[in-house]
Amino acid sequence: MMIVETDLHLNPQHPAYDQSAVQTLISAAQEYIGANMAGPASVRLVSTRSGEF
């Protein structure tokens, strides 16, 4: 498992949520896994924004 901490808002209901930026982050994580990890893997995004999970 790879955990990615980000300062992006991950809650789609938040006014500052940026779907394009979140999708770009997910794509980058998937590319990294594809190039550097063998076998199945998962990615967990964690927002460092206060009170957001």
Backbone bond lengths (Angstrom), bond angles and torsions (degrees), N, CA, C in turn:
res aa  C-N    CA-C-N  psi(-1)  N-CA   C-N-CA  omega(-1)  CA-C   N-CA-C  phi
1 M - - - 1.444 - - 1.520 108.90 -
2 M 1.313 114.94 140.04 1.455 120.87 175.71 1.529 107.46 -115.66
3 I 1.331 116.46 128.58 1.455 121.56 177.06 1.519 107.69 -105.94
4 V 1.323 115.49 126.66 1.461 121.55 -179.63 1.526 108.09 -114.66
5 E 1.315 116.00 116.75 1.462 120.57 174.80 1.520 108.80 -91.37
6 T 1.329 115.65 136.69 1.457 120.88 -177.14 1.523 110.31 -142.09
7 D 1.312 116.04 154.71 1.455 119.12 174.40 1.531 111.49 -93.09
8 L 1.330 116.56 7.15 1.459 120.39 175.22 1.523 110.09 -73.48
9 H 1.325 115.90 149.42 1.459 120.02 171.13 1.526 106.65 -77.50
10 L 1.327 117.15 129.86 1.460 121.79 -177.60 1.530 112.20 -103.39
11 N 1.305 116.84 -6.98 1.455 121.77 179.52 1.528 108.79 -88.01
12 P 1.336 117.55 114.95 1.464 120.14 -178.58 1.533 113.40 -61.20
13 Q 1.319 117.85 -17.70 1.458 121.43 179.68 1.527 112.34 -81.60
14 H 1.330 117.30 -13.69 1.460 120.79 -178.43 1.532 109.35 -76.01
15 P 1.337 117.77 138.28 1.468 120.01 -178.68 1.530 114.35 -61.73
16 A 1.338 117.99 -24.45 1.467 120.82 -179.06 1.533 112.63 -93.77
17 Y 1.333 116.88 6.27 1.464 120.71 178.76 1.522 109.53 -62.43
18 D 1.332 115.97 131.20 1.466 122.03 -179.54 1.529 108.01 -121.56
19 Q 1.312 115.87 95.99 1.462 121.58 -175.66 1.521 111.99 -57.33
20 S 1.308 117.15 -40.95 1.457 121.08 -179.53 1.530 111.27 -62.17
21 A 1.327 116.80 -44.13 1.467 120.69 -179.73 1.529 110.90 -66.25
22 V 1.323 116.97 -39.35 1.476 120.28 179.04 1.525 109.48 -65.78
23 Q 1.326 117.57 -43.31 1.466 120.61 178.95 1.523 111.22 -63.87
24 T 1.320 117.31 -37.94 1.464 121.13 177.16 1.523 110.23 -62.96
25 L 1.326 117.05 -42.78 1.463 121.29 178.02 1.522 111.11 -62.78
26 I 1.320 117.12 -44.32 1.471 121.13 178.54 1.522 110.50 -61.35
27 S 1.325 117.33 -44.52 1.464 121.02 179.45 1.525 111.61 -61.72
28 A 1.330 116.36 -42.26 1.468 119.98 179.19 1.522 110.82 -63.92
29 A 1.325 117.63 -40.86 1.464 121.22 178.83 1.530 110.20 -64.85
30 Q 1.326 117.23 -41.63 1.461 120.78 178.98 1.525 111.29 -64.64
31 E 1.307 117.21 -40.40 1.465 120.52 177.51 1.526 111.01 -64.26
32 Y 1.320 116.85 -41.32 1.466 120.99 178.44 1.523 110.11 -61.59
33 I 1.313 116.66 -46.48 1.468 120.44 179.59 1.516 110.05 -60.97
34 G 1.327 116.84 -45.42 1.457 120.42 -179.85 1.515 113.21 -59.05
35 A 1.324 116.71 -34.13 1.462 121.01 -177.12 1.528 113.62 -89.32
36 N 1.336 117.70 -21.31 1.461 119.29 -170.35 1.527 116.91 -125.40
37 M 1.306 118.38 -6.27 1.460 120.17 -178.17 1.516 109.86 -127.16
38 A 1.305 115.10 141.18 1.461 119.99 178.10 1.526 109.21 -100.20
39 G 1.309 116.31 142.17 1.458 120.77 177.71 1.512 112.27 82.05
40 P 1.326 114.80 -177.09 1.465 118.56 -178.06 1.529 111.96 -67.56
41 A 1.299 115.52 145.79 1.464 121.07 179.47 1.520 108.35 -148.59
42 S 1.301 115.36 159.74 1.461 119.93 175.98 1.520 109.05 -130.84
43 V 1.327 114.34 158.33 1.461 121.31 -179.43 1.522 107.56 -121.37
44 R 1.314 115.52 135.67 1.465 120.19 174.08 1.519 107.74 -120.89
45 L 1.334 115.07 123.55 1.455 120.21 176.58 1.527 108.56 -93.01
46 V 1.324 115.58 133.85 1.461 121.84 -179.73 1.518 107.70 -127.78
47 S 1.321 116.64 123.90 1.450 120.66 177.95 1.533 109.49 -84.28
48 T 1.314 115.82 136.25 1.462 120.49 176.93 1.528 110.60 -90.23
49 R 1.319 116.74 5.01 1.462 121.56 177.29 1.519 108.46 -69.43
50 S 1.285 117.17 136.03 1.463 122.46 -178.89 1.523 111.46 -57.92
51 G 1.322 115.47 126.01 1.455 121.06 175.07 1.513 115.25 79.38
52 E 1.303 119.18 5.42 1.467 121.06 -179.11 1.504 110.17 -110.85
53 F 1.310 116.00 135.86 1.467 121.76 179.31 1.504 109.51 -123.64
